[in-house]
Each structure stands twice: as structure tokens, then as C-alpha cells.
Amino acid sequence: MTRNLLKNNSYDVCVLNHGIYVPQGLISEVCRALGVRVVTWNPAYRRECFIFSHETTYHHTLMSESTTVWENMDWNDDIEADLMQYLHSRMEERKIGSPSKINPSSMSG
């Protein structure tokens, strides 16, 4: 059914939730095989946020960061405090800004 739909119509992109299970996983595979770009979405761990993954699924997107980004991070009391504030907010389900001092791209190491 998906193959026929894609062959008889022109689509630039297919957007699906998660892209893993039936039928979304099967539809996303057919789209990729026929050259249709696939974007999957899933609720993020932070309230009112979503993860959009291009050409893969969210669980692969979350694992794509290289460990070199954080392996040799210079850790200090400010980073520790910022991290603990963030973790406590997650436990209390309060919405706060992302911990800016924990951004590995701004770290030297």
C-alpha cells in the first residue's frame, strides 16, 4: 500500500512518530528505499519538547554524540552545581532552562 502510494504520488518528506514499530517502521523503510526523506519525531525527556530525527529514529539520534565531546571535560564546582540543579528540576518536574555550563562544546579538554 505504501509503495503504491509513493509510486503514484510525489512526496518530498515523510514525517512519522518514532519510526520504529508497525506501521511507522515499515512505512519509513519503504520511503527510504524509494528515496523519500524520512523525519521521525518523539516526545523528548523535557516537557513540551520533541526530538526530530532525520533519516533515523530517536534512539539512534540520542547515541550519535562522540564520547570525545565529554571524556576529558574540565569539571569544576560551577558545573557540578549547574548539573545538580538540573537533575533536581527533573525530579521535581519543574521546567527550567538548559544547564548552559554543561555544554560540552564550550569546554576545553
C-alpha positions as MATLAB code, in Angstrom:
seq = 'MTRNLLKNNSYDVCVLNHGIYVPQGLISEVCRALGVRVVTWNPAYRRECFIFSHETTYHHTLMSESTTVWENMDWNDDIEADLMQYLHSRMEERKIGSPSKINPSSMSG';
ca = [
       0.000    0.000    0.000;
       2.768    2.480    0.953;
       4.825    1.525   -2.093;
       1.836    2.171   -4.394;
       1.086    5.491   -2.695;
       4.680    6.641   -3.153;
       4.886    5.446   -6.753;
       1.648    7.204   -7.729;
       2.343   10.482   -5.900;
       5.317   12.746   -5.312;
       6.476   13.343   -1.731;
       9.500   15.317   -0.541;
       9.445   14.039    3.024;
       7.585   11.596    5.244;
       7.154   12.601    8.906;
       6.261    9.834   11.359;
       6.168    9.433   15.096;
       9.017    7.203   16.366;
       9.528    5.295   13.082;
      10.163    2.003   14.854;
       7.035   -0.084   15.307;
       4.220   -1.154   12.969;
       3.198    0.539   10.798;
       5.600    3.515   11.133;
       8.788    1.448   10.929;
       7.625   -0.324    7.783;
       6.467    2.903    6.168;
       9.777    4.635    6.922;
      11.752    1.732    5.397;
       9.681    1.817    2.203;
      10.123    5.599    1.991;
      13.902    5.318    2.362;
      14.038    2.542   -0.242;
      12.158    4.759   -2.706;
      14.259    7.849   -1.982;
      11.774    9.787    0.130;
      13.414   11.672    3.002;
      12.232   10.451    6.434;
      11.894   12.511    9.615;
      10.720   10.865   12.812;
       9.595   12.634   15.962;
       9.226   11.563   19.550;
       8.436   13.402   22.803;
      11.684   14.482   24.457;
      12.519   13.904   28.089;
      11.941   17.586   28.860;
       8.284   18.601   28.985;
       6.858   20.386   25.939;
       9.841   19.381   23.780;
      10.287   16.961   20.902;
      13.172   15.170   19.238;
      13.200   15.284   15.436;
      15.477   12.713   13.848;
      16.430   12.916   10.188;
      16.908    9.626    8.313;
      16.979    7.619   11.549;
      14.980    7.075   14.731;
      15.263    8.984   18.001;
      17.026    6.188   19.851;
      19.818    6.249   17.258;
      19.911   10.053   17.294;
      20.468   10.063   21.049;
      23.512    7.796   20.681;
      25.278    9.705   17.917;
      27.370   12.004   20.138;
      31.046   11.132   20.182;
      32.453   10.399   23.638;
      35.381   12.718   22.848;
      32.957   15.613   23.386;
      32.816   14.922   27.129;
      35.543   12.393   28.058;
      38.137   14.990   29.065;
      35.797   17.702   30.294;
      37.278   20.078   32.866;
      34.924   19.528   35.809;
      34.526   22.254   38.443;
      32.183   23.332   41.248;
      30.096   25.565   38.936;
      29.446   22.710   36.510;
      28.628   20.389   39.415;
      26.140   22.887   40.878;
      24.529   23.508   37.490;
      24.196   19.775   36.863;
      22.716   19.104   40.294;
      20.193   21.943   39.834;
      19.171   20.433   36.506;
      18.832   16.907   37.958;
      16.770   18.174   40.889;
      14.491   20.027   38.476;
      13.929   16.769   36.584;
      12.966   15.006   39.807;
      10.620   17.850   40.762;
       9.248   18.076   37.205;
       9.899   21.786   37.057;
      10.740   23.369   33.760;
      13.993   25.357   33.843;
      16.462   26.422   31.204;
      19.107   24.023   29.951;
      22.264   23.994   32.043;
      24.490   26.248   29.927;
      27.678   25.457   31.805;
      27.350   21.782   30.903;
      27.516   22.408   27.153;
      30.494   20.222   26.169;
      31.185   22.293   23.045;
      32.143   25.235   25.262;
      34.525   23.121   27.358;
      38.238   22.803   26.846;
      39.748   19.425   27.382;
];
